Structures are given as C-alpha cells and as structure tokens.
C-alpha cells in the first residue's frame, strides 16, 4: 500500500512508517509505555499559592480575580507544573472556570500552555458538549506540537486522562484535528489507538481523513473501516469517494459507485450527483452533466443552488449562454434564488464571449435583487473591460471598488497595468505600480515584467532598467522575458552599441538563443550582416541550439546584401539541425530572389515549399504576385489572388496595392479600379496607399480630370488620405500647366493640416519654372517665405535662371537680395553652431550651396525678408487665382 503514497498531491511525512497504513487501523498496535506525570511537588509557599488561587477562583469567581493585584502576583509566580495543577482541578470541578482561566493566561499573560492543560480543558469542554471550543483548543495544540507528535500525545491521554469523562470525544477531535491539518500519519496513529480502546470515531473525522486520502487507493481502506466500525456514513462520505475516483481519473468507477447507491434504500445523494456533474462539466461534457441533473428529479430529490451553479457554469464555459440563462430562470421556478455566485458565473460567461454589455445587464439584475457585487464580480468586470480594450471603464470600476472598501489584488493590478501599457499610457501604469506598494502589496514577477515590456515598447528603456534593478533589490529574480524586452528596447532605440554592451553582459550569465536572435536582427536591419554571422558562430562554439528564427534572420540579411547563394545554404542548415523550415523561411528567401530579379528561382522555391508540405501564407502569395508583376504577367497574378481565396487565404491591402500599381503602370486603369471594387466586396478597406496608387495612375497614365474627381469623391466621404495624394495631383497640374488648380489643391492641403516642407514648395516651383509660369512662381515663392521656409541651393538656382530668361530683372534682383540677406544671417547663425552655410562666391552666378534642405527662421526674420522682397518689387503682386 505504501507504493501509492507517491500519488498524493499534498506532502505528508511518512518517512518513519515501518508498517502499512492499513495495519495502523486494522491490527492491534503494541501497548504504549505509560509516561509518568511531571512531579508536581514544590515548596510550601508554592503549594500555598496554588491552593489559595484555586480557593479564590471557587469563591470569588474568575471575573473578580481578573485585575486584582494580589491574585495577579500569584498568577505571575506560577510555573508550568502549577498551572497544570490549577487547570486540571478547575476542569474537573468547574469546566467553565477552567476554560476561562486557560484563556486568561494565554490571552492576557501570553502563557503557552502545556499538553496537560490543553487536554484538561478539552475534556471539560467535551463534557459540556462545547464542541466548537473543543476543536479550537485541539487545533491550536496540534499546530504547536507539529507532525509525528501523535504517539506521545496518545501516551499522555492514556496515562493521565484515561478515567476522565468525555475521553472518547477528545480522542476523536484529536484525530480530526490532525487530519484537518493534513498530518495524515498522526491521524491514523490516533485512529489505530482508538480502535484498540474500542472508542467510537465520528463520521466527520472519517470524512476528513477520506478527503485527505481521496487521491489514492488507500481511501478504500478508510471506507472499509467505516463500514466495519458501524459508523453511519452520510451524503458527504459518498461525495468524497466519488470525488476521489474522479480525481484519480476513474470517472467510470465514480458513475458505477453512484449507480450502486441507487439500489440502496437511501439512494444517491444530491451532493454525490453534484460531484459527478462538476467533473463532467470540467471535462467539457456538459450534456452528460445535464443527464445527471435530470436524475436528481428522477429519484425524488431536489437540486440545490450548487447543482444549478455547476450546470450554469459548465454551459457558460461552453459558450451556451442562452441555455445558462434558461437554467437560471428554472432555478427560480423551483424556489431557489440565484445568489452572488450565480450572477458572477453568468457575468463570466458574457465576459468569455466578449459581451461586456450583457455582463453589465447581469449586474443590474443582481442589484435589483438586492445583491451586492463582491470582489469576484469586480475582478470579472475589470478583466473583461481590459480584455476588450475599454480601459476607461475598467479604471472607473477600480475607483468604485476602492470606494466600497475592497482591496485590489496583485492580479487585478497586473491586468490594469497590462492594459495601460498596451494603450501607451505608461505614466498612469507607473503611478498604479507605485500605488500597489503604497497599499502594502508587493509587485510580483509578472507585474514587473509587464511594466518593463510596456516601458521598452514606448522607448523608455532607462526607466525599464530602473524597474529591473528594483526587482533585484526586492529579491525578485527577473524572468528571461525582461532581459529580452530591455535588449529589444535598446536595439529599437537605434543604439546598437549600447544594446551590444547589454547583450555581452547578459550572455555571461545566460545562454538564451532569443537574445542572440534579437541582436542579430538588429545588425541585419542596419544592413550589417558580418557581426550577425559572427554572433551565429558564437552560438555554435557555445553549443547553443539555434532556432528557425535564427536562420530566418540571417537569411534575410544575406538576401538584403544580395548573397543569395549563402542565403540558400541557410535553408539547408535548418534541415541539418533537424528542424523544419517555416513559411517565413521560404517567403524570406523567395522575396530575396524576387528583389534581385531571379523569378525562376522564386518559382522553384514555391514548388519545393509545396513538396515539403509547408503551406504558403498570404505574404508568400504577395511576394509571388510582386515577382509576376515585375515580369508583367498580370493575368497570372490575378489568378493567384483567386487561388488565395480558394485556399481560404485572405489577401491583404499590400497584396491588392501591389497588383493595382502594376495594372496602373500597364495603363490598364479599368482593371485597377475593378480590383479596388473587389477589395470592398471582400470587406477589405482600401488604405491611403491604395488611393495614392490610383490617383498617381490617373495622373500619369489616365485623365487628370478623373484624378480630380476621385479626390473630391474621397474627400466628400471623409476618407482619410495622406499628403502624397495631394502632392501627386499638384505636381501633375503644374506639369500640365494648370496653375490655378494646383493653387487650389495646395490651399486644400494646407487647410487639411498637413505639414508643408521645402520639398513640397520646391516640387511645385520647379515644375512652374519649367512651364515659365512666372506669376505662379512668384505666388508660391512668397507663400513659402510667409510660412518661414527659405529656399535651398537648387531652388534658388532654378528661380534665378527662370527670372533671368524671362527678363524679370526686378524679381531677379529681389531674389538676389534675399540670398544676400540670408548669407549675412546664416554667417551669424553659423558662428552660433548652426549647421548651414552659403558660399558668397556663388551669389553672382545665381548659385548658393546649403548642406540642409531648407531653413525656418523666427517671425522677426521672416518680416525682414518680406520687407526686402517688397522693396525690390516694381509692381504689386497678387494671387493668380
């Protein structure tokens, strides 16, 4: 039987067992050697004190003794043995007084009672049938004595309390206390001695022991002992056995046991059926659980609230909310009122489906019924709102929870922190983190890791490192995910050298391939494949097993560098390491072949991918479509889109944008717009890039008026566009010489709030200069200056040449003076460490150089430039509009 002990889920000290557990119950143990009581002999004065105290308690009572200075001095002079004598005598004569004195010494004087005193009081309480206080005394004694103390306690009971009344009750409660404290060996020891003394064991004690042994076959030995002793079992006994069989994955045996109970006079109990129902619900067999629910009615029993809650919970977890609500109504029809637990279950069911409005309705109904939300209710609601992204509602519930006196748990704080970090509200997350500490809750590993990830994602790596250091101070060992987050944060910040220092420090204490992957990916994205390859060599030298991600990263870097042969070797290396290439592996290599024009190699990789049963993704198809478009095989590209839908792979906006752009370049704008309509048909919202491509196609290959109409159509429907859409049209109108329309579009672009740069003005002015639209050039140039944006080298060169050719001497001189003023201004600014300079020798030739693409001056400088312009103009200038 001892070979079953390893199955126990809770550690029990059985190291000193030299006989089987069943023998402790069924065989007669050797007689206990009686241990002599402590000699109570003491000096005359001590004996007198004990006698005087007992007399005082008899005559005056405990109430008048308390606070009396004389008797307090006597009490303080007593030793352990004398206290035992007093309590023993009082417990025999007046158990109430004995128990009161026992509590007085423990609570007021901090006295730790001996076994003798505890047993004496226990016998007194047992005689008065004060079983609740008796259990408390036994529980405290068992806690103080600890495991492996049963033998000596049994010896004391035999030697000193054998003839006391209520001895059987004390033995039984002692066994119960050991069992309740999960000291199973001690409980069995007491039960064995009780069997030897023919003392009756209560059903509650047997049930408690059964519960502790329900994970093992030994529970049947206890059950046989119950039958043999004649102790009547109850519904909880059967329920524990059923639960034990379920815990041991013997659910069929549990059902058989329940069916056997049906044939007895008592029949099955509701508690046992509830246990079976609960197990089937946990296994996901709700329909079977429902059949057992019906069996309750079949045998003339009535389900209790727990029966309904089990089934409602199972239905909610299975997503059958409507049926769960029906059972709630049925519960009320049978005279049972849904409690807070019921409403919490329903609330959780709505949360699991993301229906937080439904959860809120459940809470409203709960309030109407006069029930108040508890801690579990708030936890469900806050977690649900956080999961659905409604952090504001979650924070309101937090405030409500605190106002009602509830304390948030570490888990709730972690959930709120995670949502705040995901929303980018890092400062609020930090405040919440420090609030935890202020209310006495210690942030755990998960809480700190969430905060570190959030800070790194937001770019606040130094603050993340500060939290990381605080973890060590609090003796919280950071998880490897925290190391990865900080390294990734340093890398994403663009500080590759700082990231490498941190990486080198980490790799001295851990060998985490993910850290190597992050570092290699950083080098690869910077186009620096050499250090990435050296890091890979380090992993080989250290015996660190690479992952598919490792090879995918290196493959991407090699493809980016045009080293396609070496990239292909990485595919072979993956297989040599016993791993399977992923769809990302093939897609990365295929994209490399596509970028470098090896379309034939790309198609061969697709064939190899299919041969090895690696399913292409929508990204794979997008790469192939891009390759086909490069070869102008547009119909094949369209066919691939159809094939994607046939394989339940949904093309994304990038897929459609790629093929739409190719049809625009092929001058097939009709097909391009058909593909746009197809996107809408498949509920795929076109992106601003989609419309940029279409507008550009109309401007370059189609009708410019159609491009204008498309822009107006999109603008009327409040479809978000980028600045590119406007600049594309403006450039087209300038190139065609439609200056008025260009001015209108430019004004629209400004009104939309887009940031206008020197490049936007330059592109317009350059095109107007080529068309010799001098008036419009003056307008845009003046507008540029009024915005505080000043010309660069190329723009000044183009305008000076244009005005010279047109014979507009006044504007030629005006621009020259602006340039002269800028030269003087910038020379001063350069002395103040501004990184811009003009070469004076280029002025006469109408050329000036600048090492940035434009310079914005303060308002007072802008006014001075405009003043120079106004003095140089020989005529008033107005907008061409």
Residue pairs with C-beta under 8 A, 6 or more apart in sequence:
1 20
1 21
1 22
1 217
1 218
1 221
2 14
2 17
2 20
2 21
4 216
4 217
4 218
5 12
5 14
5 216
7 215
7 216
7 248
8 213
8 215
8 216
9 215
10 182
10 212
12 182
12 183
12 184
12 185
12 212
13 147
13 148
13 183
13 185
14 184
14 185
16 148
16 185
17 185
21 185
21 188
21 218
21 221
22 218
22 221
24 188
24 189
24 191
24 192
25 188
25 191
25 192
25 195
25 221
25 222
25 225
26 195
26 221
26 225
28 196
29 192
29 193
29 196
32 151
32 154
32 155
32 158
32 159
32 193
33 155
34 155
34 158
34 159
35 152
35 155
35 156
35 159
36 159
37 116
37 159
37 160
38 81
38 84
38 116
39 81
40 81
40 82
40 84
40 85
42 79
42 81
42 82
46 77
46 79
46 82
49 74
49 77
49 78
49 82
50 78
50 82
50 85
50 86
52 74
53 71
53 74
53 75
53 78
53 86
54 86
54 89
54 90
56 65
56 71
57 65
57 86
57 90
57 97
57 101
58 93
58 94
58 97
61 97
62 97
62 100
62 101
62 104
65 71
66 104
66 108
75 105
75 109
76 109
78 86
80 114
83 105
83 111
83 113
83 114
83 117
84 114
84 116
84 117
84 120
86 101
87 98
87 101
87 102
87 113
87 116
87 117
87 120
87 121
88 116
88 117
88 120
89 98
90 97
90 98
90 101
90 124
91 98
91 99
91 120
91 121
91 123
91 124
92 98
92 120
92 124
92 164
95 121
95 124
95 125
95 127
95 128
96 124
96 128
98 120
98 121
98 124
99 121
99 124
99 125
99 130
99 133
102 113
102 117
102 121
102 137
105 111
105 113
106 112
106 113
112 144
115 141
115 145
115 153
115 156
116 156
116 160
118 137
118 138
118 140
118 141
119 156
119 157
119 160
119 161
119 170
120 161
121 137
122 134
122 137
122 138
122 170
122 173
123 161
123 164
123 165
123 166
123 167
123 170
125 131
125 133
125 134
125 137
126 134
126 165
126 166
126 169
126 170
126 173
127 165
127 166
131 169
131 173
134 169
134 170
134 173
135 173
135 176
135 177
138 170
138 173
138 174
138 176
138 177
139 177
139 180
139 181
141 177
142 149
142 174
142 177
142 178
142 181
142 183
142 186
143 181
145 153
146 183
147 183
147 185
147 186
148 185
148 186
149 186
150 174
150 178
150 183
150 185
150 186
150 187
150 189
150 190
151 189
153 174
153 190
154 189
154 190
154 193
157 167
157 170
157 171
157 174
158 193
161 167
161 170
167 199
168 194
168 199
168 200
171 190
171 193
171 194
171 197
171 199
172 194
172 199
172 200
172 201
172 202
172 205
173 205
174 190
175 187
175 190
175 191
175 194
175 201
175 205
175 209
176 187
176 202
176 204
176 205
176 208
178 184
178 186
178 187
178 190
179 187
179 205
179 208
179 209
179 212
180 208
182 212
184 209
184 212
184 213
187 205
187 208
187 209
187 212
188 209
191 201
191 205
191 209
191 225
194 200
194 201
195 229
200 229
200 231
201 229
201 231
202 231
203 226
203 231
203 232
203 233
203 234
203 237
206 222
206 225
206 226
206 231
206 233
206 237
207 234
207 236
207 237
207 240
209 222
210 219
210 222
210 223
210 237
210 240
210 241
210 244
211 240
213 219
213 222
213 244
214 240
214 241
214 243
214 244
214 247
215 244
215 247
215 248
216 248
217 248
219 240
219 241
219 244
223 237
223 241
226 233
226 237
235 269
235 270
235 271
235 272
236 271
238 257
238 258
238 261
238 268
238 269
238 271
238 272
239 269
239 271
239 272
239 274
239 275
241 257
242 254
242 257
242 258
242 272
242 275
242 276
243 254
243 275
243 279
245 251
245 253
245 254
245 257
246 254
246 275
246 276
246 279
251 276
251 279
251 280
251 283
254 275
254 276
254 279
255 276
258 268
258 272
258 273
258 276
261 267
261 268
261 269
261 272
262 268
262 299
267 299
267 301
268 295
268 299
268 301
269 301
270 296
270 301
270 302
270 303
270 304
270 307
273 292
273 293
273 295
273 296
273 301
273 307
274 304
274 306
274 307
274 310
276 289
276 292
277 289
277 292
277 293
277 307
277 310
277 311
277 314
278 289
278 310
280 286
280 288
280 289
280 292
280 314
281 289
281 310
281 311
281 313
281 314
281 317
282 314
284 317
284 318
286 311
286 314
286 315
286 318
286 320
289 310
289 311
289 314
290 311
293 303
293 307
293 311
296 302
296 303
296 307
297 303
302 334
303 334
303 336
304 336
305 331
305 336
305 337
305 338
305 339
305 341
305 342
308 327
308 328
308 330
308 331
308 336
308 338
308 342
309 341
309 342
309 345
311 327
312 324
312 327
312 328
312 331
312 342
312 345
312 346
312 349
313 345
313 348
315 321
315 323
315 324
315 327
315 349
316 324
316 345
316 346
316 348
316 349
316 352
317 349
317 352
319 349
319 352
319 353
321 346
321 349
321 350
321 353
321 355
321 358
324 345
324 346
324 349
325 346
328 338
328 342
328 346
331 337
331 338
331 342
332 338
337 369
338 369
339 371
340 366
340 371
340 372
340 373
340 374
340 376
340 377
343 362
343 363
343 365
343 366
343 371
343 377
344 374
344 376
344 377
344 380
346 359
346 362
347 359
347 362
347 363
347 377
347 380
347 381
348 380
350 356
350 358
350 359
350 362
350 384
351 359
351 380
351 381
351 383
351 384
351 387
354 384
354 387
354 388
356 381
356 384
356 385
356 388
356 390
356 393
359 380
359 381
359 384
360 381
363 373
363 377
363 381
366 373
366 377
367 373
373 381
375 401
375 406
375 409
378 397
378 400
378 401
378 406
378 412
379 409
379 411
379 412
381 394
381 397
382 394
382 397
382 398
382 401
382 412
382 415
382 416
383 412
383 415
385 391
385 393
385 394
385 397
386 394
386 415
386 416
386 418
386 419
389 419
389 423
391 416
391 419
391 420
391 423
391 425
394 415
394 416
394 419
395 416
398 408
398 412
398 416
401 408
402 408
407 439
408 439
408 441
409 441
410 436
410 441
410 442
410 443
410 444
410 447
413 432
413 433
413 436
413 441
413 443
413 447
414 444
414 446
414 447
414 450
416 432
417 429
417 432
417 433
417 447
417 450
417 451
417 454
418 450
418 454
420 426
420 428
420 429
420 432
420 454
421 429
421 450
421 451
421 453
421 454
421 455
421 457
421 458
422 454
424 458
426 454
426 455
426 458
426 460
429 451
429 454
430 451
430 463
433 443
433 447
433 451
433 467
436 442
436 443
436 447
437 443
442 474
443 451
443 474
443 476
444 476
445 471
445 476
445 477
445 478
445 479
448 467
448 468
448 470
448 471
448 476
448 478
448 482
449 478
449 479
449 481
449 482
449 485
451 464
451 467
452 464
452 467
452 468
452 478
452 482
452 485
452 486
453 481
453 482
453 485
455 461
455 463
455 464
455 467
455 489
456 464
456 485
456 486
456 488
456 489
456 492
457 485
457 489
459 489
459 492
459 493
461 486
461 489
461 490
461 493
464 485
464 486
464 489
465 486
468 478
468 482
468 486
471 477
471 478
471 482
472 478
480 510
480 512
480 514
483 506
483 510
483 512
483 515
484 512
484 514
484 515
484 518
486 502
487 499
487 502
487 503
487 506
487 515
487 518
487 519
488 518
490 498
490 499
490 502
491 499
491 518
491 519
491 521
491 522
496 522
496 523
496 526
499 519
499 522
500 519
503 515
503 518
503 519
506 512
506 515
507 515
507 516
511 542
511 544
513 539
513 544
513 545
513 546
513 547
513 550
514 547
514 549
516 535
516 536
516 538
516 539
516 544
516 546
516 550
517 547
517 549
517 550
517 553
519 532
519 535
520 532
520 535
520 536
520 550
520 553
520 554
520 557
521 532
521 553
523 529
523 530
523 531
523 532
523 535
523 557
524 532
524 553
524 554
524 556
524 557
524 560
527 557
527 560
527 561
529 554
529 557
529 558
529 560
529 561
529 563
532 553
532 554
532 557
533 554
536 546
536 550
536 554
539 545
539 546
539 550
545 577
546 577
547 579
548 574
548 579
548 580
548 581
548 582
548 584
548 585
551 570
551 571
551 573
551 574
551 585
552 582
552 584
552 585
552 588
554 567
554 570
555 567
555 570
555 571
555 585
555 588
555 589
555 592
556 588
556 592
558 564
558 566
558 567
558 570
558 592
559 567
559 588
559 589
559 591
559 592
559 593
559 595
559 596
560 592
562 596
564 592
564 593
564 596
564 598
564 601
567 589
567 592
568 589
571 581
571 585
571 586
571 589
574 580
574 581
574 585
575 581
580 612
580 614
581 612
581 614
582 614
583 609
583 614
583 615
583 616
583 617
583 619
583 620
586 605
586 606
586 608
586 609
586 614
586 616
586 620
587 616
587 617
587 619
587 620
587 623
589 605
590 602
590 605
590 606
590 620
590 623
590 624
590 627
591 623
591 626
593 599
593 601
593 602
593 605
593 627
594 602
594 623
594 624
594 626
594 627
594 630
597 630
599 627
599 628
599 630
599 631
602 623
602 624
602 627
603 624
603 627
606 616
606 620
606 624
609 616
609 620
610 616
616 649
617 649
618 644
618 649
618 650
618 651
618 652
618 655
621 640
621 641
621 643
621 644
621 649
621 651
621 655
622 651
622 652
622 654
622 655
622 658
624 640
625 637
625 640
625 641
625 655
625 658
625 659
626 658
628 634
628 636
628 637
628 640
629 637
629 658
629 659
629 661
629 662
632 662
632 666
634 659
634 662
634 663
634 666
634 668
634 671
637 659
637 662
638 659
638 675
641 651
641 655
641 656
641 659
644 650
644 651
644 655
645 651
645 682
650 682
650 684
651 682
651 684
652 684
653 679
653 684
653 685
653 686
653 687
653 689
653 690
656 675
656 676
656 678
656 679
656 684
656 686
656 690
657 687
657 689
657 690
657 693
659 675
660 672
660 675
660 676
660 690
660 693
660 694
660 697
661 693
661 697
663 669
663 671
663 672
663 675
663 697
664 672
664 693
664 694
664 696
664 697
664 700
664 701
665 697
665 701
667 701
669 694
669 697
669 698
669 701
669 702
672 693
672 694
672 697
673 694
676 686
676 690
676 694
679 685
679 686
679 690
680 686
688 720
688 721
688 722
688 724
688 725
689 722
691 710
691 714
691 719
691 721
691 725
692 721
692 722
692 724
692 725
692 728
694 710
695 707
695 710
695 711
695 725
695 728
695 729
696 728
698 704
698 706
698 707
698 710
699 707
699 728
699 729
699 731
699 732
700 732
704 729
704 732
704 733
704 736
704 738
707 729
707 732
708 729
708 741
711 721
711 725
711 726
711 729
711 745
714 721
714 725
715 721
715 748
723 749
723 754
723 755
723 760
726 745
726 746
726 748
726 749
726 752
726 754
727 749
727 760
727 763
729 745
730 742
730 745
730 746
730 749
730 763
730 764
731 763
731 764
731 767
733 739
733 741
733 742
733 745
734 742
734 763
734 764
734 767
734 768
734 771
734 773
735 767
735 770
735 771
737 771
737 773
739 768
739 771
739 773
739 775
739 776
739 880
740 880
740 881
742 764
742 768
742 776
743 776
743 779
743 780
743 879
743 880
743 881
744 881
746 764
746 780
746 783
749 756
749 760
750 756
756 787
756 789
757 789
757 853
757 854
758 784
758 789
758 790
758 791
758 792
758 795
758 853
758 854
759 853
761 780
761 781
761 783
761 784
761 789
761 795
762 791
762 792
762 794
762 795
764 780
765 777
765 780
765 781
765 784
765 795
765 798
765 799
766 794
766 795
766 798
768 776
768 777
768 780
769 777
769 798
769 799
769 801
769 802
772 802
772 805
772 806
774 802
774 803
774 806
774 808
774 811
775 880
776 880
777 799
777 802
778 811
778 877
779 877
779 879
779 880
781 791
781 799
781 815
782 866
782 869
782 877
784 790
784 791
785 818
785 862
785 865
785 866
785 869
786 862
786 866
788 856
788 857
788 858
788 859
788 862
789 854
789 856
790 822
790 854
790 855
790 856
790 857
790 865
791 799
791 818
791 854
792 850
792 852
792 853
792 854
793 847
793 848
793 849
793 850
796 815
796 819
796 846
796 847
796 848
797 846
797 847
797 848
799 815
800 812
800 815
800 816
800 846
800 847
801 846
803 809
803 811
803 812
803 815
804 812
804 846
810 872
810 873
810 874
810 875
811 872
811 873
813 872
814 868
814 869
814 872
814 873
816 843
816 846
817 868
817 869
817 872
818 865
818 868
818 869
819 838
819 843
819 848
820 843
821 864
821 865
821 868
822 838
822 848
822 855
822 865
823 838
823 840
823 843
823 848
825 857
825 861
826 834
826 836
826 837
826 838
826 855
827 837
827 838
829 836
830 836
830 837
835 851
835 852
836 850
836 851
836 852
836 855
837 849
837 850
837 851
838 848
838 849
838 850
839 848
839 849
842 848
842 849
857 865
